[in-house]
Each structure stands twice: as structure tokens, then as C-alpha cells.
Amino acid sequence: MLNTIKCKSCETENALFRLNCTKCNNYLRAKIWNIDLWNDIRLLIESPTKGFTNIIWSEHKNFIVFIIIITSIKLMIDSFFLKMTIGDISFSYHGFFISYLVVLAEFSAFLFLYVFSIKTINRSLKVETRYKDVLSIVTYSLFPNVFALFSIFLVEIIIFGGYLFSINPPPTIIKPVLAYTLISLEILLFIWSIFILAFGFYTLTKIKFYSIITSILFFVLLLIVLLLTPYNIL
């Protein structure tokens, strides 16, 4: 079994998430009841492996639903811009709320299926993991999207107003320098999310190459899902 905690009493190897030794029931670590949102996000920025270790050890994976709900709003907006980038303007005509529900449902289904796949692969690699640990790692790696929604997107709205969602003319024509600067920041946050997820999977498995590949694959598949999402937020 990979990535284990050795019991100090009987030297039995236990899975990373274990609180008590499976053989002698001795405590392996301190008990953590809940995820401390701001402290753990700070740790994900300063020391990702330590932050994810705390998340794995937490008994209650709180704030996961909140992050998924907020992230889905950002993903809906990103989906619109992705379609603009490739020149696809043939959106389905739904209202904002229906469009959001579509993205939320698609993202949730994709997230749960991917997490299940990762857990299955981990088991084949002899890494004992829990579904809720993998789900919390993937979900918390998306916190840059929450940050982008409440910071960069608000700046974009202030600068471009209604033209932010305009196809003719697009924001890159109205104020090209500002538009491309904000796009660059969005891309950097996207890459940051990939790195954070890679650290999360590495904390869980201690397999570097596997962690990098599965992290990149998650976001590539997510982009494909967003590109295939039909909606209109205008």
C-alpha cells in the first residue's frame, strides 16, 4: 500500500486518512473535525501539501457544495467566452437561471464521475482513498475560480459593462490592452488551479507523474464539457 502512516506502537502501515491504527487502534494523528476554510485556503497558497493534508484529515468536508455552486457561475461565464473565442455564436436561447442549472448539472455530473474514476484508479495503484477525500481535493483546487468571479470578473464588468458579452464589437477591440491583460490573468488562474490539483493528488498518492497527468486531464475534459454546453446568458 502506497502513501501510508506507520503506527508508532505496532508499526502497522495505515492509509493516510486513518485516525486510528487498523491493528491496535492507537491514535495516528490529531483529530480534525471540520475544514477551516480561510486557514486551509491560505495553506493551499503557501504550502499546498499541508493544506490538502488538513482537508483529507477533516472529518466533515464542509463548504464543498458552496464551492461547486459558486464555481458553476464562473464556469457558465467561461463557457460563453470559450464559444466566442472559437467563433461559435449559435447558442441555445435559455434564460440566465436555466443556463446556470444546465452548467451546474453538467459540472456536478462530470465532477462526480471523474472523482469516482480517480478513486478506482487509486485502488488499482494500491493507494487506499475515500471518495469524499478525492472529491474535496478536486473541489478545493477550484477555489481560484471563486476568487476570479469576485475579483477579475467584477473588474471586467466595471471596465466593459454590457460590452463584456458583446460579439460585435468584442472587448478585445474596445480596449485591447486591458482585455488581453485580464485574459492573461484568467489563464494564469486556470494554470494555478492545475498546479493546485496536482499537489492535491500528490498529497493523496505520492506519485508525481500520475498526479500531473490526472490534473491536466481533469481541466482538459472540463474545457471540452464547457465547449459542448449550449446556453445563452444575454
Backbone torsions as a table, in degrees:
resi	resn	phi	psi	omega
1	MET	NA	132.8	-178.1
2	LEU	-92.0	156.6	175.5
3	ASN	51.9	72.2	-174.6
4	THR	-118.4	166.4	171.6
5	ILE	-112.0	125.4	-178.9
6	LYS	-89.2	129.6	178.4
7	CYS	-67.8	132.2	-179.1
8	LYS	-73.8	-18.6	-178.5
9	SER	-87.5	-51.6	-175.2
10	CYS	-114.0	-1.8	178.7
11	GLU	62.6	23.4	174.7
12	THR	-77.4	137.4	178.4
13	GLU	-83.5	129.3	-178.9
14	ASN	-123.3	154.7	177.7
15	ALA	-61.6	153.0	-175.5
16	LEU	-55.3	-35.0	-174.5
17	PHE	-80.7	-9.8	-175.0
18	ARG	-65.6	137.6	174.9
19	LEU	-91.8	-38.5	-179.6
20	ASN	-119.2	150.5	177.2
21	CYS	-65.4	136.4	-178.2
22	THR	-71.6	-16.9	-178.3
23	LYS	-98.9	-51.5	-174.8
24	CYS	-109.1	-4.2	178.0
25	ASN	67.0	16.2	177.0
26	ASN	-72.3	147.0	178.4
27	TYR	-68.0	133.9	-179.4
28	LEU	-97.3	-23.1	-175.6
29	ARG	-161.6	174.9	175.4
30	ALA	-74.5	148.1	-179.1
31	LYS	-85.2	132.3	176.7
32	ILE	-116.8	120.2	-175.6
33	TRP	-78.5	-51.7	-173.9
34	ASN	-130.1	161.4	173.4
35	ILE	-76.2	125.2	175.3
36	ASP	-86.3	97.6	-167.6
37	LEU	-50.5	-60.5	-173.4
38	TRP	-69.7	-37.4	179.0
39	ASN	-66.5	-42.9	-178.4
40	ASP	-72.4	-33.4	174.7
41	ILE	-65.8	-39.5	175.8
42	ARG	-60.6	-41.2	178.4
43	LEU	-68.0	-34.5	177.6
44	LEU	-64.1	-27.2	177.0
45	ILE	-81.7	-44.8	-174.9
46	GLU	-84.5	-44.5	-177.4
47	SER	-146.0	83.5	-173.4
48	PRO	-53.6	-41.5	-178.0
49	THR	-64.1	-38.2	177.6
50	LYS	-68.1	-41.4	178.4
51	GLY	-62.5	-44.3	-179.9
52	PHE	-70.5	-30.8	175.3
53	THR	-62.3	-43.5	176.6
54	ASN	-61.1	-40.6	179.9
55	ILE	-65.1	-42.2	178.7
56	ILE	-64.4	-40.4	-177.4
57	TRP	-76.2	-16.2	-179.1
58	SER	-66.9	132.4	180.0
59	GLU	-69.1	-40.8	-178.7
60	HIS	-111.1	122.1	-177.6
61	LYS	-89.7	69.0	-176.7
62	ASN	-73.9	160.2	178.2
63	PHE	76.2	-1.2	-179.8
64	ILE	-63.3	-47.4	-179.6
65	VAL	-61.9	-41.5	179.4
66	PHE	-59.9	-46.1	-179.3
67	ILE	-64.4	-40.5	179.1
68	ILE	-63.3	-43.5	-179.2
69	ILE	-63.5	-46.9	-179.3
70	ILE	-68.9	-41.9	180.0
71	THR	-61.5	-35.8	-179.5
72	SER	-62.6	-33.2	176.2
73	ILE	-63.9	-45.8	179.6
74	LYS	-65.2	-38.2	179.7
75	LEU	-66.8	-35.4	177.0
76	MET	-62.4	-43.3	178.1
77	ILE	-65.8	-43.3	178.7
78	ASP	-61.5	-38.4	179.6
79	SER	-60.5	-41.7	178.5
80	PHE	-61.1	-46.8	-178.3
81	PHE	-68.5	-33.8	176.5
82	LEU	-62.7	-42.0	179.2
83	LYS	-67.8	-36.2	175.5
84	MET	-63.1	-39.3	-177.1
85	THR	-63.3	-39.5	-178.9
86	ILE	-90.7	3.3	176.5
87	GLY	80.8	15.7	178.6
88	ASP	-90.2	109.1	179.6
89	ILE	-115.4	14.7	-178.9
90	SER	-91.1	67.3	-178.4
91	PHE	-83.4	151.0	171.6
92	SER	-73.4	147.4	-174.9
93	TYR	-95.1	88.7	175.3
94	HIS	-119.6	158.8	175.2
95	GLY	-74.4	172.5	-178.1
96	PHE	-58.3	-46.7	-175.2
97	PHE	-65.9	-43.0	178.9
98	ILE	-64.8	-41.6	178.5
99	SER	-60.4	-41.5	179.6
100	TYR	-64.5	-43.2	179.7
101	LEU	-62.7	-36.6	178.0
102	VAL	-63.2	-48.5	-179.8
103	VAL	-64.7	-42.6	179.0
104	LEU	-60.1	-44.5	-179.7
105	ALA	-66.0	-44.8	-179.6
106	GLU	-65.3	-44.6	-179.0
107	PHE	-65.1	-42.8	-180.0
108	SER	-63.1	-44.4	179.4
109	ALA	-62.9	-45.2	178.7
110	PHE	-62.0	-44.3	-178.9
111	LEU	-61.1	-48.6	-177.3
112	PHE	-66.4	-37.7	178.5
113	LEU	-68.3	-40.8	-179.7
114	TYR	-66.8	-42.1	178.6
115	VAL	-61.6	-42.4	177.9
116	PHE	-61.6	-41.0	179.2
117	SER	-63.9	-43.3	179.5
118	ILE	-63.3	-42.0	179.0
119	LYS	-62.2	-40.0	179.4
120	THR	-65.7	-43.6	178.6
121	ILE	-65.1	-42.0	178.4
122	ASN	-57.7	-40.8	179.6
123	ARG	-63.1	-39.3	178.9
124	SER	-68.9	-23.8	177.4
125	LEU	-89.9	7.1	179.8
126	LYS	65.8	36.7	173.6
127	VAL	-113.6	111.6	-178.8
128	GLU	-79.0	117.1	-179.3
129	THR	-134.2	161.2	175.3
130	ARG	-106.0	148.4	-179.9
131	TYR	-57.6	-43.9	-175.9
132	LYS	-67.0	-26.7	177.3
133	ASP	-71.3	-44.9	178.5
134	VAL	-63.6	-42.7	179.5
135	LEU	-61.5	-43.5	-179.1
136	SER	-67.4	-36.2	178.2
137	ILE	-64.4	-48.3	-180.0
138	VAL	-64.0	-43.4	-177.9
139	THR	-63.9	-46.4	-178.3
140	TYR	-71.5	-19.7	174.9
141	SER	-71.1	-12.3	-179.5
142	LEU	-91.6	3.3	-176.7
143	PHE	-60.8	-25.8	173.6
144	PRO	-59.3	-27.6	176.9
145	ASN	-67.3	-38.2	176.9
146	VAL	-65.4	-42.9	177.3
147	PHE	-60.9	-43.7	-179.0
148	ALA	-64.5	-36.8	-179.1
149	LEU	-64.5	-42.0	-175.6
150	PHE	-91.9	2.4	178.7
151	SER	-128.9	-71.7	-175.9
152	ILE	-63.2	-44.1	-178.3
153	PHE	-63.8	-38.9	178.0
154	LEU	-64.2	-38.9	176.4
155	VAL	-63.6	-41.0	178.7
156	GLU	-62.3	-41.0	178.3
157	ILE	-64.2	-43.4	-179.2
158	ILE	-63.6	-41.2	-176.0
159	ILE	-76.2	-46.4	-172.0
160	PHE	-102.3	-18.8	-179.1
161	GLY	59.6	-136.0	-179.7
162	GLY	-67.9	-19.0	-179.9
163	TYR	-72.6	-11.1	178.6
164	LEU	-58.9	-35.3	-179.5
165	PHE	-102.6	17.6	-178.3
166	SER	-86.0	137.9	176.7
167	ILE	-93.2	-31.1	-179.1
168	ASN	-137.6	97.8	1.5
169	PRO	-89.8	153.6	177.1
170	PRO	-78.4	163.5	179.5
171	PRO	-57.3	-30.4	-178.8
172	THR	-69.0	-16.9	176.6
173	ILE	-91.1	-37.5	-177.1
174	ILE	-67.1	-54.6	178.7
175	LYS	-137.4	80.1	-171.8
176	PRO	-59.0	-42.4	-177.2
177	VAL	-63.6	-48.8	179.1
178	LEU	-65.2	-41.3	-178.4
179	ALA	-61.7	-48.2	-178.2
180	TYR	-71.2	-29.3	174.8
181	THR	-64.7	-45.3	179.3
182	LEU	-67.7	-36.4	176.4
183	ILE	-62.9	-41.5	178.8
184	SER	-61.7	-40.6	177.4
185	LEU	-63.8	-40.3	178.0
186	GLU	-62.2	-42.6	-179.9
187	ILE	-65.3	-41.1	178.4
188	LEU	-62.2	-40.7	177.6
189	LEU	-66.0	-35.6	177.6
190	PHE	-64.0	-46.2	178.4
191	ILE	-64.2	-38.1	177.8
192	TRP	-59.8	-41.1	178.3
193	SER	-60.8	-39.3	178.5
194	ILE	-62.6	-45.2	179.3
195	PHE	-62.7	-42.4	-179.7
196	ILE	-62.8	-43.7	179.4
197	LEU	-64.4	-38.8	177.9
198	ALA	-61.2	-42.1	175.7
199	PHE	-62.4	-38.3	179.6
200	GLY	-63.9	-47.4	179.0
201	PHE	-67.3	-33.6	177.5
202	TYR	-67.6	-39.3	176.5
203	THR	-59.7	-35.0	-176.9
204	LEU	-78.9	-36.3	-170.9
205	THR	-116.9	-27.1	-173.4
206	LYS	63.0	29.2	175.4
207	ILE	-117.6	105.4	-171.1
208	LYS	-63.7	-55.1	-175.0
209	PHE	-60.5	-44.1	178.7
210	TYR	-60.9	-41.9	-178.8
211	SER	-64.6	-41.8	180.0
212	ILE	-66.4	-47.4	-177.3
213	ILE	-63.6	-46.1	-178.1
214	THR	-67.6	-29.8	177.9
215	SER	-70.6	-47.1	177.7
216	ILE	-61.8	-43.1	-179.2
217	LEU	-60.3	-39.8	179.7
218	PHE	-58.1	-47.9	-175.8
219	PHE	-76.0	-30.5	174.5
220	VAL	-64.6	-46.4	178.2
221	LEU	-64.6	-36.2	178.1
222	LEU	-64.2	-40.8	176.9
223	LEU	-62.2	-39.8	178.4
224	ILE	-63.9	-42.6	177.5
225	VAL	-60.2	-43.2	-179.8
226	LEU	-65.6	-38.6	179.4
227	LEU	-66.8	-28.9	-178.8
228	LEU	-90.0	0.5	-177.5
229	THR	-82.9	119.4	177.4
230	PRO	-89.9	124.9	178.3
231	TYR	-169.0	172.8	174.8
232	ASN	-148.8	120.1	-177.9
233	ILE	-100.4	3.4	-178.1
234	LEU	-79.1	NA	NA
